[in-house]
């Protein structure tokens, strides 16, 4: 079980659930590669037990939302075009 965090620009109550979105997530799992950020296609749920990974949500200025969510990381997206 991995732990991630992400930032959202709007209100937490308006956050989309159970739909595929592409967003930046940051890996919080203990170890050498902690805080590695990546673009990923994910599915988020406000129910912390629905998916196997934990997601901590932060608002635009970094305030941590009290509610812990769960996330299903579908795939890591390479947003840098090949050859650059």
Helices and strands as residue ranges (DSSP letters): E 3-7, G 12-14, E 20-27, E 37-45, E 53-58, E 69-76
